Amino acid sequence: MTEREMQSIKMSTLYELRLIFTTGEKQEYTKEEIVELLDKIAMAKERE
């Protein structure tokens, strides 16, 4: 994987997080909820 591809993946993951936080009903998240969201994204990326 090239450096450019790695950067693209990082940016798309950040964008996914942004969408989750901005489109969700919640205004505040606990640390545990954020970690859970990160885990879900990581597991989905592994399946791709």
HTML snippet that shows the backbone in 3Dmol.js (N, CA, C, O; Angstrom):
<script src="https://3Dmol.org/build/3Dmol-min.js"></script>
<div id="view" style="width:600px;height:400px;position:relative"></div>
<script>
const pdb = `
ATOM      1  N   MET A   1       0.853  -1.169   0.000  1.00  0.00           N
ATOM      2  CA  MET A   1       0.000   0.000   0.000  1.00  0.00           C
ATOM      3  C   MET A   1       0.905   1.240   0.000  1.00  0.00           C
ATOM      4  O   MET A   1       1.884   1.310   0.743  1.00  0.00           O
ATOM      5  N   THR A   2       0.565   2.190  -0.828  1.00  0.00           N
ATOM      6  CA  THR A   2       1.372   3.397  -0.934  1.00  0.00           C
ATOM      7  C   THR A   2       1.030   4.375   0.183  1.00  0.00           C
ATOM      8  O   THR A   2      -0.001   4.256   0.844  1.00  0.00           O
ATOM      9  N   GLU A   3       1.902   5.326   0.374  1.00  0.00           N
ATOM     10  CA  GLU A   3       1.679   6.376   1.383  1.00  0.00           C
ATOM     11  C   GLU A   3       0.413   7.170   1.053  1.00  0.00           C
ATOM     12  O   GLU A   3      -0.343   7.559   1.944  1.00  0.00           O
ATOM     13  N   ARG A   4       0.203   7.398  -0.222  1.00  0.00           N
ATOM     14  CA  ARG A   4      -0.981   8.147  -0.655  1.00  0.00           C
ATOM     15  C   ARG A   4      -2.269   7.373  -0.331  1.00  0.00           C
ATOM     16  O   ARG A   4      -3.260   7.964   0.100  1.00  0.00           O
ATOM     17  N   GLU A   5      -2.248   6.064  -0.539  1.00  0.00           N
ATOM     18  CA  GLU A   5      -3.410   5.234  -0.216  1.00  0.00           C
ATOM     19  C   GLU A   5      -3.670   5.221   1.288  1.00  0.00           C
ATOM     20  O   GLU A   5      -4.820   5.274   1.724  1.00  0.00           O
ATOM     21  N   MET A   6      -2.605   5.150   2.076  1.00  0.00           N
ATOM     22  CA  MET A   6      -2.751   5.166   3.530  1.00  0.00           C
ATOM     23  C   MET A   6      -3.368   6.484   3.992  1.00  0.00           C
ATOM     24  O   MET A   6      -4.243   6.495   4.858  1.00  0.00           O
ATOM     25  N   GLN A   7      -2.916   7.579   3.420  1.00  0.00           N
ATOM     26  CA  GLN A   7      -3.453   8.894   3.772  1.00  0.00           C
ATOM     27  C   GLN A   7      -4.929   8.981   3.393  1.00  0.00           C
ATOM     28  O   GLN A   7      -5.727   9.550   4.138  1.00  0.00           O
ATOM     29  N   SER A   8      -5.293   8.430   2.259  1.00  0.00           N
ATOM     30  CA  SER A   8      -6.683   8.440   1.815  1.00  0.00           C
ATOM     31  C   SER A   8      -7.564   7.651   2.781  1.00  0.00           C
ATOM     32  O   SER A   8      -8.677   8.073   3.094  1.00  0.00           O
ATOM     33  N   ILE A   9      -7.071   6.520   3.247  1.00  0.00           N
ATOM     34  CA  ILE A   9      -7.828   5.704   4.196  1.00  0.00           C
ATOM     35  C   ILE A   9      -8.007   6.452   5.511  1.00  0.00           C
ATOM     36  O   ILE A   9      -9.095   6.446   6.087  1.00  0.00           O
ATOM     37  N   LYS A  10      -6.953   7.090   5.984  1.00  0.00           N
ATOM     38  CA  LYS A  10      -7.038   7.864   7.226  1.00  0.00           C
ATOM     39  C   LYS A  10      -8.092   8.964   7.107  1.00  0.00           C
ATOM     40  O   LYS A  10      -8.912   9.153   8.005  1.00  0.00           O
ATOM     41  N   MET A  11      -8.057   9.682   5.995  1.00  0.00           N
ATOM     42  CA  MET A  11      -8.996  10.782   5.810  1.00  0.00           C
ATOM     43  C   MET A  11     -10.432  10.274   5.691  1.00  0.00           C
ATOM     44  O   MET A  11     -11.351  10.901   6.218  1.00  0.00           O
ATOM     45  N   SER A  12     -10.633   9.162   5.014  1.00  0.00           N
ATOM     46  CA  SER A  12     -11.991   8.634   4.884  1.00  0.00           C
ATOM     47  C   SER A  12     -12.519   8.161   6.232  1.00  0.00           C
ATOM     48  O   SER A  12     -13.712   8.287   6.509  1.00  0.00           O
ATOM     49  N   THR A  13     -11.651   7.623   7.066  1.00  0.00           N
ATOM     50  CA  THR A  13     -12.062   7.194   8.406  1.00  0.00           C
ATOM     51  C   THR A  13     -12.455   8.401   9.248  1.00  0.00           C
ATOM     52  O   THR A  13     -13.460   8.368   9.958  1.00  0.00           O
ATOM     53  N   LEU A  14     -11.670   9.456   9.168  1.00  0.00           N
ATOM     54  CA  LEU A  14     -12.024  10.677   9.900  1.00  0.00           C
ATOM     55  C   LEU A  14     -13.357  11.234   9.419  1.00  0.00           C
ATOM     56  O   LEU A  14     -14.165  11.706  10.219  1.00  0.00           O
ATOM     57  N   TYR A  15     -13.581  11.178   8.126  1.00  0.00           N
ATOM     58  CA  TYR A  15     -14.849  11.670   7.586  1.00  0.00           C
ATOM     59  C   TYR A  15     -16.021  10.811   8.064  1.00  0.00           C
ATOM     60  O   TYR A  15     -17.093  11.336   8.365  1.00  0.00           O
ATOM     61  N   GLU A  16     -15.820   9.505   8.133  1.00  0.00           N
ATOM     62  CA  GLU A  16     -16.864   8.622   8.665  1.00  0.00           C
ATOM     63  C   GLU A  16     -17.218   9.011  10.095  1.00  0.00           C
ATOM     64  O   GLU A  16     -18.393   9.079  10.457  1.00  0.00           O
ATOM     65  N   LEU A  17     -16.197   9.266  10.900  1.00  0.00           N
ATOM     66  CA  LEU A  17     -16.442   9.690  12.279  1.00  0.00           C
ATOM     67  C   LEU A  17     -17.207  11.003  12.321  1.00  0.00           C
ATOM     68  O   LEU A  17     -18.145  11.163  13.102  1.00  0.00           O
ATOM     69  N   ARG A  18     -16.802  11.933  11.481  1.00  0.00           N
ATOM     70  CA  ARG A  18     -17.484  13.230  11.431  1.00  0.00           C
ATOM     71  C   ARG A  18     -18.964  13.045  11.103  1.00  0.00           C
ATOM     72  O   ARG A  18     -19.827  13.662  11.728  1.00  0.00           O
ATOM     73  N   LEU A  19     -19.249  12.195  10.122  1.00  0.00           N
ATOM     74  CA  LEU A  19     -20.642  11.943   9.757  1.00  0.00           C
ATOM     75  C   LEU A  19     -21.429  11.308  10.903  1.00  0.00           C
ATOM     76  O   LEU A  19     -22.581  11.667  11.147  1.00  0.00           O
ATOM     77  N   ILE A  20     -20.807  10.371  11.597  1.00  0.00           N
ATOM     78  CA  ILE A  20     -21.476   9.725  12.726  1.00  0.00           C
ATOM     79  C   ILE A  20     -21.833  10.763  13.779  1.00  0.00           C
ATOM     80  O   ILE A  20     -22.952  10.772  14.292  1.00  0.00           O
ATOM     81  N   PHE A  21     -20.884  11.637  14.103  1.00  0.00           N
ATOM     82  CA  PHE A  21     -21.125  12.620  15.155  1.00  0.00           C
ATOM     83  C   PHE A  21     -22.104  13.712  14.726  1.00  0.00           C
ATOM     84  O   PHE A  21     -22.915  14.160  15.537  1.00  0.00           O
ATOM     85  N   THR A  22     -22.044  14.145  13.474  1.00  0.00           N
ATOM     86  CA  THR A  22     -22.908  15.246  13.044  1.00  0.00           C
ATOM     87  C   THR A  22     -24.323  14.803  12.697  1.00  0.00           C
ATOM     88  O   THR A  22     -25.259  15.596  12.795  1.00  0.00           O
ATOM     89  N   THR A  23     -24.491  13.550  12.293  1.00  0.00           N
ATOM     90  CA  THR A  23     -25.837  13.095  11.926  1.00  0.00           C
ATOM     91  C   THR A  23     -26.538  12.357  13.057  1.00  0.00           C
ATOM     92  O   THR A  23     -27.730  12.063  12.970  1.00  0.00           O
ATOM     93  N   GLY A  24     -25.800  12.059  14.110  1.00  0.00           N
ATOM     94  CA  GLY A  24     -26.393  11.352  15.241  1.00  0.00           C
ATOM     95  C   GLY A  24     -27.310  12.239  16.050  1.00  0.00           C
ATOM     96  O   GLY A  24     -27.259  13.465  15.954  1.00  0.00           O
ATOM     97  N   GLU A  25     -28.141  11.612  16.841  1.00  0.00           N
ATOM     98  CA  GLU A  25     -29.088  12.347  17.667  1.00  0.00           C
ATOM     99  C   GLU A  25     -28.427  12.926  18.916  1.00  0.00           C
ATOM    100  O   GLU A  25     -28.922  13.895  19.492  1.00  0.00           O
ATOM    101  N   LYS A  26     -27.317  12.335  19.329  1.00  0.00           N
ATOM    102  CA  LYS A  26     -26.667  12.757  20.561  1.00  0.00           C
ATOM    103  C   LYS A  26     -25.831  14.008  20.336  1.00  0.00           C
ATOM    104  O   LYS A  26     -25.278  14.217  19.257  1.00  0.00           O
ATOM    105  N   GLN A  27     -25.749  14.838  21.376  1.00  0.00           N
ATOM    106  CA  GLN A  27     -24.907  16.025  21.331  1.00  0.00           C
ATOM    107  C   GLN A  27     -23.581  15.798  22.048  1.00  0.00           C
ATOM    108  O   GLN A  27     -22.592  16.478  21.772  1.00  0.00           O
ATOM    109  N   GLU A  28     -23.567  14.835  22.969  1.00  0.00           N
ATOM    110  CA  GLU A  28     -22.357  14.521  23.723  1.00  0.00           C
ATOM    111  C   GLU A  28     -22.158  13.012  23.762  1.00  0.00           C
ATOM    112  O   GLU A  28     -23.120  12.246  23.824  1.00  0.00           O
ATOM    113  N   TYR A  29     -20.906  12.600  23.726  1.00  0.00           N
ATOM    114  CA  TYR A  29     -20.547  11.183  23.756  1.00  0.00           C
ATOM    115  C   TYR A  29     -19.564  10.944  24.892  1.00  0.00           C
ATOM    116  O   TYR A  29     -18.714  11.787  25.181  1.00  0.00           O
ATOM    117  N   THR A  30     -19.689   9.800  25.525  1.00  0.00           N
ATOM    118  CA  THR A  30     -18.711   9.420  26.539  1.00  0.00           C
ATOM    119  C   THR A  30     -17.485   8.833  25.846  1.00  0.00           C
ATOM    120  O   THR A  30     -17.524   8.493  24.663  1.00  0.00           O
ATOM    121  N   LYS A  31     -16.413   8.724  26.594  1.00  0.00           N
ATOM    122  CA  LYS A  31     -15.200   8.114  26.058  1.00  0.00           C
ATOM    123  C   LYS A  31     -15.488   6.691  25.595  1.00  0.00           C
ATOM    124  O   LYS A  31     -15.001   6.268  24.547  1.00  0.00           O
ATOM    125  N   GLU A  32     -16.267   5.962  26.361  1.00  0.00           N
ATOM    126  CA  GLU A  32     -16.590   4.579  26.013  1.00  0.00           C
ATOM    127  C   GLU A  32     -17.375   4.505  24.708  1.00  0.00           C
ATOM    128  O   GLU A  32     -17.144   3.608  23.897  1.00  0.00           O
ATOM    129  N   GLU A  33     -18.302   5.439  24.500  1.00  0.00           N
ATOM    130  CA  GLU A  33     -19.086   5.448  23.261  1.00  0.00           C
ATOM    131  C   GLU A  33     -18.192   5.748  22.053  1.00  0.00           C
ATOM    132  O   GLU A  33     -18.359   5.152  20.988  1.00  0.00           O
ATOM    133  N   ILE A  34     -17.258   6.661  22.222  1.00  0.00           N
ATOM    134  CA  ILE A  34     -16.343   6.991  21.128  1.00  0.00           C
ATOM    135  C   ILE A  34     -15.466   5.791  20.797  1.00  0.00           C
ATOM    136  O   ILE A  34     -15.257   5.475  19.626  1.00  0.00           O
ATOM    137  N   VAL A  35     -14.955   5.124  21.824  1.00  0.00           N
ATOM    138  CA  VAL A  35     -14.124   3.943  21.601  1.00  0.00           C
ATOM    139  C   VAL A  35     -14.931   2.858  20.895  1.00  0.00           C
ATOM    140  O   VAL A  35     -14.413   2.182  20.007  1.00  0.00           O
ATOM    141  N   GLU A  36     -16.185   2.687  21.277  1.00  0.00           N
ATOM    142  CA  GLU A  36     -17.047   1.694  20.629  1.00  0.00           C
ATOM    143  C   GLU A  36     -17.240   2.028  19.153  1.00  0.00           C
ATOM    144  O   GLU A  36     -17.193   1.135  18.307  1.00  0.00           O
ATOM    145  N   LEU A  37     -17.456   3.292  18.837  1.00  0.00           N
ATOM    146  CA  LEU A  37     -17.599   3.705  17.440  1.00  0.00           C
ATOM    147  C   LEU A  37     -16.310   3.431  16.661  1.00  0.00           C
ATOM    148  O   LEU A  37     -16.358   2.942  15.532  1.00  0.00           O
ATOM    149  N   LEU A  38     -15.169   3.744  17.259  1.00  0.00           N
ATOM    150  CA  LEU A  38     -13.887   3.490  16.603  1.00  0.00           C
ATOM    151  C   LEU A  38     -13.690   2.002  16.347  1.00  0.00           C
ATOM    152  O   LEU A  38     -13.204   1.608  15.287  1.00  0.00           O
ATOM    153  N   ASP A  39     -14.066   1.179  17.317  1.00  0.00           N
ATOM    154  CA  ASP A  39     -13.949  -0.272  17.152  1.00  0.00           C
ATOM    155  C   ASP A  39     -14.824  -0.766  16.002  1.00  0.00           C
ATOM    156  O   ASP A  39     -14.394  -1.606  15.211  1.00  0.00           O
ATOM    157  N   LYS A  40     -16.043  -0.251  15.906  1.00  0.00           N
ATOM    158  CA  LYS A  40     -16.947  -0.662  14.833  1.00  0.00           C
ATOM    159  C   LYS A  40     -16.382  -0.288  13.467  1.00  0.00           C
ATOM    160  O   LYS A  40     -16.450  -1.080  12.527  1.00  0.00           O
ATOM    161  N   ILE A  41     -15.831   0.905  13.357  1.00  0.00           N
ATOM    162  CA  ILE A  41     -15.242   1.334  12.086  1.00  0.00           C
ATOM    163  C   ILE A  41     -14.042   0.460  11.748  1.00  0.00           C
ATOM    164  O   ILE A  41     -13.887   0.042  10.600  1.00  0.00           O
ATOM    165  N   ALA A  42     -13.193   0.178  12.729  1.00  0.00           N
ATOM    166  CA  ALA A  42     -12.012  -0.644  12.492  1.00  0.00           C
ATOM    167  C   ALA A  42     -12.405  -2.044  12.029  1.00  0.00           C
ATOM    168  O   ALA A  42     -11.795  -2.584  11.106  1.00  0.00           O
ATOM    169  N   MET A  43     -13.408  -2.630  12.656  1.00  0.00           N
ATOM    170  CA  MET A  43     -13.843  -3.968  12.266  1.00  0.00           C
ATOM    171  C   MET A  43     -14.433  -3.963  10.859  1.00  0.00           C
ATOM    172  O   MET A  43     -14.221  -4.905  10.096  1.00  0.00           O
ATOM    173  N   ALA A  44     -15.172  -2.912  10.511  1.00  0.00           N
ATOM    174  CA  ALA A  44     -15.737  -2.817   9.165  1.00  0.00           C
ATOM    175  C   ALA A  44     -14.624  -2.671   8.125  1.00  0.00           C
ATOM    176  O   ALA A  44     -14.719  -3.231   7.033  1.00  0.00           O
ATOM    177  N   LYS A  45     -13.568  -1.920   8.459  1.00  0.00           N
ATOM    178  CA  LYS A  45     -12.444  -1.730   7.526  1.00  0.00           C
ATOM    179  C   LYS A  45     -11.713  -3.051   7.303  1.00  0.00           C
ATOM    180  O   LYS A  45     -11.229  -3.318   6.204  1.00  0.00           O
ATOM    181  N   GLU A  46     -11.635  -3.877   8.347  1.00  0.00           N
ATOM    182  CA  GLU A  46     -10.957  -5.168   8.202  1.00  0.00           C
ATOM    183  C   GLU A  46     -11.701  -6.084   7.234  1.00  0.00           C
ATOM    184  O   GLU A  46     -11.083  -6.894   6.544  1.00  0.00           O
ATOM    185  N   ARG A  47     -13.014  -5.957   7.183  1.00  0.00           N
ATOM    186  CA  ARG A  47     -13.830  -6.818   6.304  1.00  0.00           C
ATOM    187  C   ARG A  47     -13.787  -6.360   4.860  1.00  0.00           C
ATOM    188  O   ARG A  47     -14.136  -7.126   3.962  1.00  0.00           O
ATOM    189  N   GLU A  48     -13.370  -5.138   4.618  1.00  0.00           N
ATOM    190  CA  GLU A  48     -13.348  -4.615   3.240  1.00  0.00           C
ATOM    191  C   GLU A  48     -12.260  -5.254   2.421  1.00  0.00           C
ATOM    192  O   GLU A  48     -12.102  -4.929   1.244  1.00  0.00           O
TER     193      GLU A  48
END
`;
const viewer = $3Dmol.createViewer("view");
viewer.addModel(pdb, "pdb");
viewer.setStyle({}, {cartoon: {color: "spectrum"}});
viewer.zoomTo();
viewer.render();
</script>
